[in-house]
Amino acid sequence: MRRLLALAPRRPHVLRPLRPKSTAPNALSALAEDELLLPAPTIALRSGNDDAVSSTALVAAEREREALERHALYERQLELEEETLEAACADYEAMIEDLLSLGKGAELKPVQRLMAQWYEPLVTRITAERKATLDGDKGGDLRIYGPLLLLLPPEQLAVLTMHTTIGLCLKHGPLGAKYSNLVTTLGETVQAEARVLKLRNLRRERLKAAEDAEGKRAVPKTFLDARALARLPTHVVNSRAKRALEEGDDTDWPTITRAKLGSALVMALLDVAKDDAGSPLLEHTIVYSNARKIGIIRAKDELLSHARCPETIRRAAMPRFLPMLVEPRRWRAYDEGGFLRLRAVAMRTHGCALQMEAFRNARGIEGGVLAGLDAMGKVPWAVNGPVFDLVKAAWASGGKWPDLPSQEDLALPEPMDLAEALARADGDEDGGKKLYDAHLRRSARLKRRNAELHSLRCDTLLKLSIAEQFKDEAAFYFPYNVDFRGRAYPVPPNLNHLGSDVCRAMLTFAEAKRLGDDGLFWLRIHLANLFGLSKKSLDDRAAFAVAHEADIRDAYERPMDGNMWWLEADEPWQALAACRELARAAELDDPRDYECALPVHADGSCNGLQHYAALGRDHEGGRQVNLLPGEAPRDVYEGVRALVAEKVARAATGDEALETVRLAQIVDGLITRKVVKQTVMTSVYGVTFVGARQQILGRLTDAGDVDEAELYLCACYVARLTLEVLEELFTSARHIMGWLAQCARLVSLHGQPVSWITPLGLPVVQPYRRDGQHAVKTLAQTVLLVDNSDKLPVSVTRQKSAFPPNFVHSLDSSHMLMTAVEMDHRGLAFTAVHDSYWTHAADVATMNSTLRHCFLELYEAPLLEKLLESFELRYPDTDFPPLPPRGDLDIAKVLDADYFFS
């Protein structure tokens, strides 16, 4: 243990030159799509006594073995993507057989038994609707949604309907799922599954043609006999059905169509979703929110009471996108890449046709944005088995551990009516009314909190279920895509490293690397960062791990019943994972020989302000956010806190207005780092005074030291001072934000959305337009759907307020993707959570050098000048304001700034 806890010598910070960009594709991910569908190659081995021949044969045999393993993995991945619904249908058939078998029905989980009972009646209802469509019935909305029922077998439609509806209802708990959201989500899910079904059948046709002994290609049998349907008289299957069957796989259905299809399926489920006594277990109700009527689909208590069963959550949620068993396909275009068969897109455009078209037509993004997504997508991950087992044990013990929701609801107050409230107030009408209103507010607050706990439980169970599914895999992968600003996210939404502390702790790199001196040092720093010590010097952070030698060992040996020191960390589960690695390394003769797969993080220092300081060459701002070298990291939040506290102390004893003095005296001594932190963080996003006031109001409320009647005025006072200090410290940032907002206003006054090209060539189009709503009549209610059409007029206000933060986000995403590409060129694992960069402990020094060189490369370009030039070229008749003045910050000094990311 002493060897582990002796501080490893630090290597000097060596700045390695970046490698020239390589365009050589990865051999595995570059496999052509058709190659993945062919049987694995068979290599004939030669026999003989010749050593060379024998050696060649061994090499050939090894290659064949690898090819067979790779082929098997691809086959498993294809099954994982394609067979989800078919397997679910088989499960339901099996459950029904169990119900019919004597004595076995009682063995099923309650929700499984109920859903198995609903399955056959729902299939019958859907089959009848399909028959009516084929018979030419055009009554009601059937002419719109009926042809779409022909795209999938009724069994699969029934499973999709039950899983989507029950999944959303269980997720939202007693509050229920919004009807409009449910029906459109179900319509989208049906379309996605129809696409998968067609791709699956095309794949089977190719395999059948490839295996034809005579080499003849079999006549394709399109899914669900689409050609036969197309030959029917037009009064049977109208032109809309033909388009849906023959061409609809690559075009999104209109929102109205999805809503009507989803409504028909949901209402069919509501008719059959009953308990053994025939009472409905799902209900459609109308609630009022902000004077508006909202339709809700709510599960009855009997159904919700079974929602904690992991098997129920797994069946009901059934996520479409899961981690991949093989490397994702390289991104070649907007919708070409990622999964092998599931349709994923490289950018999340949320229906913005202008953004989608701009992405499709963009040039030069292959070596930048798409290469960055590919680089992170090829990083192999694994489930951290020991930590996963501890999380499961903590959850089984009641869920009252950090980052795990309690499995017990909060106790609700006893019911009280107005008469009882008046009696408690001794007949005082005003007092009784206040007491009654307070009771209603408290009850509503607790009910909302219980609904949130229910949703969190469902989410936790789903994450644990996915981790269980992949825990024995040697490696799995996350395909990535970007949002409209260029920020990267894993496509699988549930269990990934962007998640909570528990999610991150349960994941690790699949490949382990020897720690060495550097790795041991950075692993210690990683532990200290997880305890919230990122504002200490690097050496002090490493010394922190040394000082807690016994605690680290105790966390490893007795994590659930020891001294529980790891629970004091800001990120306790990740801290526990780090303790395990350090303790296991200490068991070796030389801890530096330990093979460690744990990702180690380096986080930016208030990253948004770092980008603003670099844009404006703001020397003082850059110093505050560690763009310049220093002996210890600067804490911008502490710096703002100190200045605000100083202003408050002066006002409390000064000769300012009486009200100011009074408020200053109330909050004097209460200005903590936590009070101002959120406002400082969101200042780069253009936080308004109202927003800052609400943030600070929450922190002062949590402190509990201010009288409730004074909270609002105190929050206003502190918010004003905080924004004043930010203006003083980051003058250049405020000027640039103002300039960007002015430009956005002038552009949007032309009736155009603000758009620009990122340094990596990614086109960005702000989607903000005035809300357009139209009413759609469905079987249950009229649904108000929000129209995101590009034909709607732009929202000048939203375009203006969103441009500064979105522009900076496009720069921080460019920096991250540049770093990803360079790390990939070096053959090193790299991933990120926006401004938190991750790699192996042994490679942190290389990552630090790489990310600094990439930042310098990014800001050596005249970014604001190019932006202004693009505006002036597109709007020559508009007088845009001149660029704001810049300071004298030497951006090259970031190369020696140890605390820029640390």
N, C-alpha and C positions, 0 to 999 in steps of 0.2 A: 504493500500500500504506500509505503514511503516513496517508492519510485514514481508512482502515479502523482503523488501530491507535491513532489519537488518541481518547482517551476521549470518547464522546458525552456531552453535558450531560444530566444526569438531570432529568426533570420531577419536580416535587413530587408526592407521593402524594396524588392527588385522589380523594376518596371520593364517587363518584357515587351519587345516590339510585337505588334499584331501580325499574324500570318496573312499572306495574300489570300484573298477570297478564292475558294475552290468551288468549281461547278460540278464536280464528280458526284453523281447521285449515290445514295446508299444502295448497296446491292440487293438487300432483302426488300426494302420498301419500293424499289424501282421495278419489281416484277410486274410484267404486263398482266392485266386483269384476266385474260384468257389463260395465261400460264397457271393461274391459281386454280383453274377448274379442271386441269388435266391430271390424270393419275400420276403418282410419283414415279420417277424414272427408275428403270432397272438396269444395273450395270453388270455386264457379263465379266466374270473373273477368269483370268488365264491360270492354267496349272503348269507346274514344272518345277525344276530344282533351282533354276536360276534365281540368285538372290535379288537381282534387280527386278525381275518379274514379280517375285514374291512381295517385295516392297511396294511395287506399283499396285499390286492386288490389294494390299492392306490399305493403301491410301484410297483406292477406289471403293473398298468396302466401307471405310469411314465416311466418305462422301455420300455414299448411298444411305448409310444410317442417318446422317444429318438431314439428307433430303427427305427421307421418310418421316423423321420427327417433325421437320418443318411442315411437310404436307399435312400431317395429322393435326398439327396446331391450326393450320388454316381451315381444315375441315371442321374442327371444333368451333372456331370463330364464326364460320358461316352458319353452323347450326345455332350458335348462341344468338346471332342476329335474326335468323329467319324462323326458328321453330318456336318462339315464345308462345304465340297464340295456339299453335297446334298442340303443344304440350299442355297448355291450360285446358283446352277442350278435352283432351284425353283424361286429364285429372278429373274434370267434371263427370265425364262418362263413368270413370272408375268409382267416383263417389256415389253416383246413382246406383251402380251395381251393388255397392256396399249397403246402401239403404234398403235395397230389395233382398239382400241376404239376411237371413235370420240372425238377429243379435248384433249385427255389425253397425247398423245405423247409429246406435247409441254411442259407439266409440268415436264418432267424428266430433271435431270441435263444433260448438254451437253455431258459429257463423258459417262454417263450411256446410253444415247440415242444412241451414236455411238457404244458402245460395244454391246448393245442389237441388233443393226443392223448387227454386225459382227457375232453374236452368231450362228444363223441358217446356214449361208453359211459355217462357219467353221465346224460345226457339219456334214454338208453334205460332205465336203472334207474328213474329218476323216473317216466317214462311208464308203466312196468309197475306201479308202486305206485299211480298214479292210476287205471289201469284196474281194478286189484283193488278199489279203493274204490268205483268206479262199478258194479262187478259185485256189490257187496254183501258182500265179504269183511270180516269183523269180527275176524279172528284177531289175537292179540297186542295191540300198541299201535296197530295200524292204524286201529282204530275211533276213536281219539282224535286222531291227527295226520293220518290219511288225508284227511278233508274239507278240511283246510287246504292240502293239496297242490293242490287244485282252484282255489285263489285266484289262482295265477300260472301262466303257461305253463311247461312243463318246461324250456325253454331259459333262461328268466330264473332259475328256481330253481337250475339248474346253475351259472350265472354267480355268483349270490349265494353259493352254497355254496363254490365255489372261491375267490372273492375274500375272503370272510370268514375261511375257514380258513387259506389261505395267508398272508393279511395278518397275522393274529394270530401264526402260527408264525414268520414272518419277523421280526416285531416283537420277539418274545421270544427268538429265536435258539436257541442250543443248549439252553437251559433248557426250552424248550417252553411251549405255552399250556395253562393249566388247562382240563381237559375241561369242568368245570361252567360256567365262564365262557364258553367257546366255544359250547356248545350253546344256552345261554340268549341269548347275543348274536345268534347266527344266527336263532333264533326271533323275536327282536325285529325284526331286519332284514327278515325275510320279511313280518311284519305291516306294517311301515312302507312297504315297497314295494307291498304290496297296496292300501294306502290311496292311494298316489300313482297306481297304475294305475286305480283307480276314478275318482279326480278327473280324470285325463287323459281317460278315456272320456266322463265327463259334460261336460267342456269341448268335446270333439269333437261331442257331440250338440247342444250349444247352438249351436256354429258352423254345424252342418248345418241346424238349424232356422232360424237367422237367414238363411241363404242360400237357403232354399226359395223358389223363384220364386213359388209360389202362397200363400206366407205360412203354410203348414200346418206344424205341428210334427211332425217325424218320430217314429215310435214308438221310444222308447229301446231300444237293444240293450245290455243291461247286460253288464258285463265277464264274459267267459268263459261267456256264456249262462246266467247265474244263474237266470233264470226257468225255462228249460228243465230245469235240474237240479232246481229246486224241484218241478216237476210229476212227476218220477220217483217210483216207489213208495217208500214210507218205508223199506223194507228196503235200498234202494240208497243213498240219502242220508239219513241220520238227522237228527234235529232239531238236533243239534250242527252239522252241515254247513249247514243252513238258516240258523241264527243267524249262523254265520261268514260266509256269502255275502251275507245280506241286511241284517244289523245290525251286524256286527262291526267296522266301520271306525272307530267312535268310542269303542269300549271296548277296553281292554287285555286281551289273552288272559291266562289264568292262567299263572303261572310254570311249573307242571307241564306244561301243554300246550306252551309254548314249548320247554321242555327236551326233551320227547319228539320234537317235530318236528325240532329242531336235531340231536338224536342220530341220527335216521334219516338225515338228509341227510349228516351228517359220516361216518357209517359207510359209506354208499354211496360217498362220495368215497374213503375209505381203501381200498376194494376195487378201485378203478380207477386210483388214483394210483401208477403204476409207471413205471419207466424202460424203456428200449428192451429190456433183457434180462428184463423181467418182475419185477424186484425192487421191493418197495414203497419209496416215498420218504417216506411219512408213517406214523408208528407210534403206537399207543396203548400207553402204559406206565403203571406204577404206581410212584410214588416215595414215600419216607417223609420227613415234615417234622414235627418236634416230636412224634414217636411217632404221627403220623396218616398214613393212606394217602391220597394225592392222585393222581387220574388226570391224565395229561399227554398231549397230542397234540404230537408232536415231529417236525420236519422233519429228514430225514437230511442229512448233511454235503454230499452231492452237490447237494441242492436249495439249502441255505443258501449255498453258495459262489457262487451266481448272484444273491444278494439285493442286491448293490450296484448293480445295473443300474437307473437311474432309471425306465425304462419298466416294469420288473417291479414296482417299488414303486407306481408310478402305477396300474397295473392291479390289483394285489392290494389296495391300501389303499382306493381308490375312495371318498373321503369323501362322505358324503351331503350335509352342509351346507357349501356354499362361499359366498364373498362374493357379493353380489348386484350385478347390473348396473344396477338401478334402485333408487330409494328403497324401503325396506321398507314394507309396509302398516302403517298406524297400529294400535297395539294397542287393541282395543275390549273384549276379554274375555280370559279365561284362555287360550283356544286360538284366538283370532281376531286375527291380526296377523302381522307378520314376513314370511315368504316368501309368494309368490303362491299356490303350490299345496302345497308341502311342509308337513306339519303340525308346527308348532312351538308351544311353550307359553310363556307369559309368566313362569312361575315353575317352577324345577326342584324338584319336590316329592319325587322319588325314591320314589314309590309311597305317600306318606302321604296317605290319603284325607281325613283331617281337615283337613290344610293345603290340599288342593285345594279342598275344599268351602268353607273359610273364604275363600279367595281369590275363588272364584266369587261369593260372597255379599257381598263387601266393597263398601262404598259410599264414594264420594269419592276413589278412587285414580286416576281418569282424569286429573285435573289435576295429580297429584303423581307417583306412581311410573310410571304408564304414559306420562305426558307426558315424564318424564325419559328413559325408554327411547327414545321416539320422537325426542327432541331429539338424542341421541347417534347413533341409527340413521340420521338424515338427513345426517350429516357425510360428504362424499365423500372417498374415499381413492384413492391411486395407488401403484404400485410405483416406488420410487426407482431408476430404471434404472441410473445409473452405479454406485451402491453394490451393486445386485444383480449387475451384471457382475463387480465386484471379488470379491464373495462366491463366485460361481461359479468364478472363476479360483483363489481360495484353496482351494476344495474340490477342484478338479481337480488342484492341485499336491500333494495328499496329505492335506488336512484337518488339518494340524498348526498351525492358526491358532487364535486365541482363539475360544471358543464353538463351535468345529467339532470333532467327534470325530475322533480319529486313524483312518485307514483301515487301520492295521496292528494286529493283535491283539498283546497282550503275550505274550512268550515263556513257555511253560510249562516247569517244571523237568522234568528227565529222570525217567522212572518209577523208583520205588524200592519194593521190597517189604520186609517186616519182616526177612527174613534179611540183606539188604544193609545195612539200618540197624544190625543187631546187629554185623555185620562192621565197619562204620565206627566203632562204639562200642567196638571191641576186645573184643567179647563181653560187655560190661556190659549186662545185661538191662534194667535201669531206664533207662540212658542210651540204649540202642537204641530202647526204646519211646518215649521222649520225642522222639528224633530223627525217628522214623517219624511220630508224631502231628503234629509241627511241619511235616513235609513235606506231610502230608495237608491241614493247615489252609492252608498257603501255596498249594497247588495249587487247593484249593476257592476261595480268595479270588481268585486270578488268573482262574479259570474264570468266576466271578461277574462280575468286572470286564470280561472279554471279552464276556460276554453283554450287559452294560450298554452296552458300546461298539457292539455289533451293533444294539441297539435304538435307540441315539442316531443311528447312521448311517441307519437306516430313516426315523426321524423327520426328519432333516435333508433327505434326498432327497425326502420328501413335501412339505416346506415349499418347497423349491426348485422342485419340479414345479408347485405351485399358483402360486407367484410367476411362473414362466414362462408359465403359462396366462393370467395377468391383466396381464402387463407392458405390453401394448400398449393396454390399456383406458384411455380418458380418465378414467374414474372408476368406482369400485365402492363398495359399502356393506356395513356389518356390522349386521345386526339384533341387538338385545340382549334378554336376559331376566335375571331375578334368581334368586338362590338363596333358600332359605327365610328368610334373615335380611334380604333386600333388597339384597344386594351385586350389582352389575351385571356381566355378562360378555357378550362377543360370542358369538352362537350358533355360527358357524363355528369349530371347535375348533383347527384346525391352524395356519394362518398368520393371526395377528392381533397387535394391539399389546400384548396381555397376555403375549406370548411372551418369548423370550430376547433378548439384546442383538442378535443377528443378525436376528431377526424384526423388531424395532423399527426397526433401521437400514434395512431393505429397504422400509419403508412411509413414506409421506409424505402430507400433505393433497393433494387434487387441485387445490385452489384456492391460488394464490400471492397474497401481499399485500405491498405496499410496506413496507419496514422502517421508515423514518422514524427519528427519534432514539430513541424508545422501543424499537423492534424491534432496532436495532443493539446497544443496551445489553443487552437481555435475551438476545439470541443469544450474546453473549460470556459472560454469566453461565451460560447453558445449557452451554456448552463447559466452563467451570470446574467446574460441578456433575458433569459426566460424568467429570472427573478426581478426584472425591472431595473437592472443596474447598467443600462446602456449609456448612461451619462457619466459613468466612471471611466478612467483611463483603461486602456487595454490590459496593462500590467495589473492594475487593481482588480479588474474583472477575473483575470486568470488566478490571482491570489485568493479571490473569494472561493473558488473551487478547492484550492489547497486548504483553506481554513476549515472547510466543511467535510474533511476526510471521513469522519465517523458518520455524519449524516448521509453521505453518499452511499457508504456501505450499508447502512441501516435501510435506506430506501430500496436498495437492491435485494437485500435478504429478507426484509419484513415490510413490504410495501403497504400492506393493508392493516397491520397490527403493530407497527413499530412506533417510532417517535413522530412519524407523519410530517417530517420537516418539509418534504416536497410539496405539501399542500399550501405552504406559504408563498409559493411562486405565483407570479402573474399568470403564467400558463402552466398549471400544475401537471397535467398529463404529459406534456412535452418535456417538462423538467424531469419527470420520473423516467421517461425514455432515455434522456441524456445521462441520468444517474446510473442507469443500468449499463450503458456503454462504458462510462468511466470506471465503474466498479469491475466490470469484466476485463477491461484492459489492465487493471491493477493486479489481476490474478496471474498475469504472464511475468516471466523473468524480466522482460523488457516491454513495458506498456506500449512503446512506440511500434511494436510488431503487431499490435492488435488490428484485426480486419474489421473496419467500421463501415456500416452502410447508412448510418443516420444522416439525414440532410442537416447541414449547418447553415444558418441564415446570416446574411449581412443586410441590415436595414438602412434605408436612406434617412437622413436627418431632416424631418419636415420637408419631404421631397418636393411638394408643390412650390414652396418658397425657394428651394434650391434652383428650380427651373426659372422662376421669375428673376432671381438674383443673377443668374447666368445670362438671361435675355437682356437685362438692363445693365449688365456689368456693374452691379451695385456692390461696392466694396464692403460697406458696413453690413448690408443685408447678407452678403456672401459669408462674412465672418460669423454672423449669428447662426448660420445654418451649415457651418463647417466646410465651405468650399475652399477655405484657406487652411494651411497647416497650423497646428496648435498642439500644445503639450497635453491637453485634455479636451474632451468634446464640449462644445458650447451647447447649452440647453436653452433653446429659444423660448420654450414655455416658461421656464424659470426666469428667463430674462424679462419677458413680458410681465410675469407676475410681480417681480421685484419693482418694476417701474409703476405698475398700477397701484401696488401697495404703498409706494412712496407718495404718489399723488393723493391717495386716500388719507394717509397720515398727516400730510400737510394741510389738507382741507379740514380735517377733524379739529385742528388747533388753530386754524387760520381765521381770516376775517371775511370769508366769502359769504354768500347769501345764507340766511338762517336755515333754509331747507337743505341746502347742500351740506352745511356743517352737520345738521342732524343726521342725514343719511350716511355721511362719512363716519360719524361716530358709531353708527349701528354696525357697519361692515368692517370697521377697522379691526384688524387681526383675523378676519375671515377670508382674506384673499389668498387662497391656496393655489398651487399649480393646477389642481384638478378643476378649479372654478374657471380658469381662463383657457385651458388646453383645447377644448372643443372649438371655441371661437377662433383661436389661432390656427388650428388645423383647417377650418372651413373658410378662413379668410381668402385663401387662394381660389375658392369657388364662388367668390363674390358674395359672401354672407352679408345680409342686410342688417340694419339696426334691429329690426323686429326679430330676425333669426337669432342674432347674438343675444338679445334680451331673453328669448325663450330658452336658449342653451344655459345661460347663467342662472336663470330662474330655477331650472331643474337642479343645478348643482347647489344653489343656496337652500333649496327645499330639502335636499338630501342631508345637508349639514345640520338642519334642525335647530340652528342657533338664532334664527331671525323670526320675530313674531309674524304670524301668517298675514296679518293686516298690512305689514310693511314690506312683504316679499317683493311685490310688483315694483314698487318705487325703488327699492334697493337694486333690483335687477336692472332697471333702466339706467340707474346711475353707474353701476359697474360696467355695463355694456358700453356706455358712452366713453368711459375712460379707457377701456380695452381697445376700442377701435381707434381712439386717439393715439395710443401708444404704438399700435401697429402702423399707423400712418407715419409716425416719427421714425420708427425703426426700418420700415420697408417702403421708403418714399418711391423708389424706382418701380417696385412692384405695383403700387397703387396707380402710378402714372400709366404703366403699360396696360393694366386692367381697364383703366378709363379709356385709353386709346382704342383698345380692342372693342370695347362696348360701343364707342362712337362709330367705328367702321361698320360694325354689325348693323347698327341702326340705319346707316345710309344705304347699305346693301338691301336690307329687308324693305326699305321704302320703295325700292324698285319692284317689289312684289316677288323677289327671289329669295330662296333660302341661302343663308351664308354657307359657303363651301370653300374648301382649300385642299391643298395637296401636302401630305406629311413629308418629312425628309426622306422617308423610305418609298415615296411614290404612291402612297395609299390615298385615294380620293375620299374626302369626308364631306357629307352633306347633312346639315342639321335638319332634323325631321319636323321641327316644331311648326304646326299650323293651327289655325283656329279650329276649335272643336266642331266637328260636323256629326250630327246624330240623326238617325232615322229610325222610325218604328217598324218593327217586324212582328206580324201576328203569327204566333205559334199555337200549338194545340192547348197549351196551358195558360199562356198570358201573352201580352204584347211586350216585346223586348226592345229596349232602346240600345242600338248598337252604335258604337263610336266609329265614324268613318275617318280613316287615315289617308284618304285619297290625296294624291299629289295635286289634284285640281282645286283643292281648298286653298283659300288665301293664307299666306304665311302670317304667323303671329309675331308682330314687330317686337313686342315686349319680351317674349320668350327667346326669340332669336338673339336679342341684345344681351339679356342676362346670362344666357347659357354659353355664349361664345368664349369669354375669357377662360372659364374652367375647362371647356371642351378642347380648346386649342392647347392648353397646357397638358391635358391628358393625352393628346395626340403626340406631344413631345416626349412625355415620360414613357409612353408605350413604344415609341421609336427607339429610345435609349435601351429599353429592356430587350426588344427584338434584335437590335444590333449586338448586344452582349450575348444573346442566345446563339446567334449565328457564329460569332467569333469563338465562343466556347465549344461549339460543335466542331469547328475547324481544328481545334486543338484536341478533339477526341474526348472531351470532358462532359460529364453530366451537368445539366443546368436546367433549373426551372425557377419560377418566380411567382410571387403574389403581389403584382403591381410594383411597389418599390421595396419589396423584400426579396432578395436574390438568394437562391439556394444551390449548394453543391456539396460534394464530399468534403469532409473536414480537411483531408490532405490537399485539396485543391482550392481552398479559400484564398490563399495568397495569389494564385494565378487568376482567380475570378476578380479579386480586388484590383489587380493591375489592368485586367481586360475592361472592366466596367468603367474605370477612370479614363482609359484611352478612348473608349467609345463616347463618353460624355464630352471629352475634349473635341473629338472629331465632329460630334453633333453641333457644338456651339462655335466652332470655328467658321461655320457657314453663316452667311448673313440672313438669318431666318426671317426677321421682321421686314427687312428690305424686300425679300422675295415675296412675302405676303402682300405688302403694299403694292408692289409692282403688279401682282396678279389682279388685285382689285382695280387698279387704274386701267389695266388693259381691258378688263371686262366691262367696266363702267366709265368710259372716257369722259363723259359729261358731268361726272360727280367730282367735287372737290373734297378729297379725303384729307383729314388733318395730318400734319407732318408727324414723323416719328418722334416719340418722346425722347428727351435727352438721356444719354447713357453715361454711366460712371467710368471709373478707371480700374475696375477689377481685372486682374490678369488671370484669365480663365485657365491658363496652363498650370497654375499653381495647384489645381485640383489633383494633379498627378502625385503630389507629395502630401495631400491632405488625408491623414490616416483615418479621420473620423467623418469623412464624406459619406461613406457607407461603412458600418462597423457593427 
